[in-house]
Structure formats: C-alpha cells, structure tokens
C-alpha cells in the first residue's frame, strides 16, 4: 500500500455499507484503475426512518476507525449530501471514475441513480457492484417473472438453483492511495457519532467493530458452534449463533465470506443439518433484502393489506414497560434489557418479545420496529422490517397471527435453568429454576427468602398471559370481520 500526491487517474471509492478491504468488489476494481481516493459520506439527507439510531452510530464510529486504520489513515470522511459532494470531489481531485457497492433501499437506489446520471453527463464513468448479497433481488424471479413471496421456494428454487454466489475476491495486492486533505481520524471525530454520556461501555466489552472483529467472530463460530447450530441457536444462554449480524450490516464481512467459509470448512455442508440451517439463515437475510427491494415500503406498510383493519391498542404505559424490560414476564424483560445493555438480542428472544408486544399487548408492530431500530447495533431496514412483520403475521411467509408465543413456556423450554434471565434480571437470581420464569406463582415465603417483593423489586405481570392471548385471537377475528365487511 502506497500513497501518492498525484491526481492522475484518480478513482473515487465511495464506501457505504461495505466497510472492509477483503472481498470488496468495488474497492478491488478501484485499485486496478490507478490512484484510489477512499471516501465515506455520512448522508445527512437520509429519510427520517433511515437515520441511524444511537447504538448503530456508536458501531459506525468504531467501524470507520477500523477501516481508516486499514487504509493507513487515508480515509476521507465527510458529512452532507452525496449528490453534491461526489461531483465536488470529482472536480477537486480530477477523478476519472467513481465506484461503489450497491445498496437496496428505495431512497438509496434513487440517490445512486441520480449521482450516476450526473457523473455520466460529465463523462465520468460510475460503476456499481454487488458487495452485499449472495443473489441480487432483481435476478431471482418466478417463472412468470414476478417476485417470490414465500421463503422456501425463493431460497430452494429461486436461489440455490441459480448460479452459485460469487466467490470472495482477495484484497488488492497493489494499492495506491491518494493523499486527501482532511483524511483520517479528524473527519470521523467531526461526525460526533458517540454520545457524551458513555452508555455504550457494556457494548465495548462485548463487541469489536471492524473487519478484524468480524473475521474473529466467524472463526469462533466455525470452530465452536456451527456443528450444533440447529439446536443451540435457540438457547439464549449459549453462544450458539454466529453473532455476525452487526458485522454483516455494516459490511465488515460479506455474506459470501461466511457462505464459503462454511462450505470450505466442512465437507458436504448442505447434507449436514446444522450447517444447512445456518446457510438457510443467510438465505433469510437475502429474502429480507429481496422483499425490501420488490416491496419497498415494508418498513411502514403491512405487506398483507388485511392487517390495515387490525384493531391495535394504544397504550404508552404498556409500551414503555416493554421497552424498559418491566413487564413482569422474565424472559421478555431479560430480552429487552439485553437489547438496551448490549445493543443486541438473541434471535429466539426477539420472536418472544415481538409476539408479546403485538399479541399479548396488541401494540402495533411498527412501535417495536422503531424501538429496535434505535437500540440494535444490527439495525437493518430489511431484516428489522421483515422480522417484525413476520412476528405480527402481516408479512410475507409470516407466522400465523393466531400463533401466540407463550413466553412462560418459551422460557422454560429454551432457558430451562434460567441462566439467561438471571443474567439480565439479577433481582430474580435467587429464585429456584422452576419459578424463575413465573415469579408470580411463588409463595410469599419463597419470595421473601429470595429478597423479592413483587411490585417493588420486580414488577407484577402487566397482563394475564391466558386472557391476553384470547384477546389477541378475538382481535384477529374482528380484523377478519372488518375485511369481510369491506369487500
């Protein structure tokens, strides 16, 4: 890697959600063109629902620092409107071309098309690449050329029957970087992505944002958890998942790297149930992006229009109890506290807390989607929206609305000894395992011996699970009646 003050044959590499050097198609192409000007632009014109939450801002700050280090302090970090800044940079550095890896949200596609059109008018070639997905959404369609709406045929027939994913490309061997005024740490700090109050200290203990951290996560998963994934992925107290979702979201690792690492580490991976299940989870990520591409408003509008007639409740008190992990249902509270403390929540628990919000509390899934967006390190428009609509029953290939997760039974099944609950609800730690998921069922003398007074040390349940389940089913019936009347 060398630096060059010359402005001859400059190719601008616009980093976005691809903050890595390995398996970065656009970056590799840029390196072949001559002098590379690596740029990251914090787009302050993004729609309100796409502006980063606090947890994601913390991750981005650290990920940019990692990328800048990999680029020998040559990353130029700016804030503003890319539609204005990219042409300005082209003029300032006499750029001969601009490259980037594609993003798939509608507003990003429109922005990128506008920039590419403007550059072409000025005879500056702009090229985009696929650096984020195994299969691009516009290339996977049914025989009638319409998009899939059900996961299994999409993945098994639409994806796996097509050409295999692109094999990861190597890091450029010969790389010459432009010396840019203001490049390096200064630009990152000027974004002011980290808050003055260091609430992220627990996140720092758990996570290592950046390309190296992503590689370490993947290696650990392959060595320790991949071959028992099918079962262990459901156990929140066990490190049975890859924990790659934030790294994938920010593009510190590509799904191609994860896909081929599994295929390379194990013979006949698709014949191994645990590995096949993991690869299919990468497929679910693809499906989420696929839905966002073909049905671009799934973060705001019910995919199943029948849910437009659903009788949601509005209760600020119940919503805040859920957000703060104060519902009185231990597995739900543990999950919500894990989210706030670590910026992450175990996937099984995401389904449990989601079901509790939209079914036991009858609160609109969009409230949950917005809270997760602000708190999750892996806040991904595609996965977050598709996940919430799946839980609510309103999404593509969704869980039926009448399937109401019983958080008590879920806790007893997947956190049998209460290790997960005890970690995030330490006030319940002294309860015996058989009561850890239902402290309201404990005798007063047992609670007293454990130093617990319900309503004081730990909240009483804000809803009765059985009654609220029936209320959810009644609401579903009401929705069906409303739709029949509207026909």
Phi, psi and omega in degrees: 000124180233161177250152183215129178278349182291145177254021178278134175053053181274130174247122179276122174260109182268102177284142177224259176259051183211052190278067182205165176254327180279140182050052176240094186305317181294317181295318178297319178296317180300319182298333181281344186276336183143238180275128183257129172254101181279126186229139168236131180242120174282106188283101181274008175258006181300147177304156183304319183284358179249358180289137186297139173284174184299316182295317180294325178296318178300315181296314181302317179306312183286327178292320177296321177298319179295315180296317180299321177297318179296334180262021178053041175068032181250008181282123177270117183248123182233165175230135180152205182263113180303330181296336176263319187287322181298310177300323178296318179294321178300318180290315184296322185253012180049046184294140179264346179195162177225137179226154176201165173264143189291146168247162194236358175287149187303315183295328178289319179296319180293318178299312183295321179296321179296317180295316181298319179297317180295319180294319180297326177299329181262017178059035175248108181299137175235126181235141177239154185226164174266106178241009189236341187229153176286319178226128181285142188299329181285351183259355182243104181223160175288174182300331180272011176070018175256157182285150174291152176235359180236135189297308189302309176295326176302311185282309187286322182261314185287321184263303187293339178272353177272185176301145180296160179303156178297134177288141182304139178268152182285164173291140181304132179284319180248114184226124176243122184255141177285145171276113182247136178296128179086004180289157176106204188299328185303313181297323179295313181296326181292342176289337179054053182276340180263136183287160179289331176267117186283066179286353186269009185302321179293327177294320180300327181289330187265329191241152173231086180299146178122169185296322180293318178298322179295316180297321179295318178300314182296318179298317180297317181298315181296319183285325192246335192229339189301320186280358174234025188297317187304319180273309189291338179297342181268357185256103186295339180273355183248140177279074186255002178246172184282336184057032181267352190303317177294323180294321178293319182299315181273002175071028175283345173212147180263155175298333177296320178297316180294316182301308184282338174294320177294312181297327181280333183275336185228136176286140176052051185304324183290342178271352179264115189305315182298317181289322178297320178295319179295315179299325178291333175292323171299326176296322177296323175299316177301317182298322178298315177294324178300313180295318180296326180289313185275336180227078199290354182250024184292348176280350182233331189242139177303127176297319174266107186299342179299334181283357173294342179257016182282136183275073178295150173268156172239109180218101180298324181296313180293321179298315181293325176298319177294314181299323184270359182069045182230040182273344185085003175251105193307313183293327177291313181296322178298316180296315181292327177286323175300317180302311185289328184280321188245349184077015185214157171215136179303141187297319177301318182289329176301320178293322182292310182291328178293314178299320181297319181293309189276340184248307179290326179259348180057036178260136185310135181302334181294333175293320178292319180300318181292321180293316178298320181302321182282328189261338186277137171290330180261030181301105186238122185306317183292303185293320181295313181294312181296322179296315180292321178292328176298312181296319183290340183091000184263357187265186177284133179052041189278161170296132180304141183301326183287356173274100182255114178299128173271108186297332177294310180293323178297318179296314181294330181279316188257350176224058192307315181270359178075021182298318181294313179299317181297329180294317186254349173235068187298340179294345179259003191300332184274352179292144175295154186305323184290347181246353188299331181265357178213067182300335178295343180271354182283145174295154183301321181293328178291314178299317181297318179296333180267003178072033183238129170240112181298137184093347179238298180277330177211138186292152169285154180304136181279346174217155172277125186299316182292314182293321182289330175295316179295322178298322178295317179295322177296321179295321178297319178296321178297319178300317180298319179295318180298320180292321178296321180291329182281344182286000000 
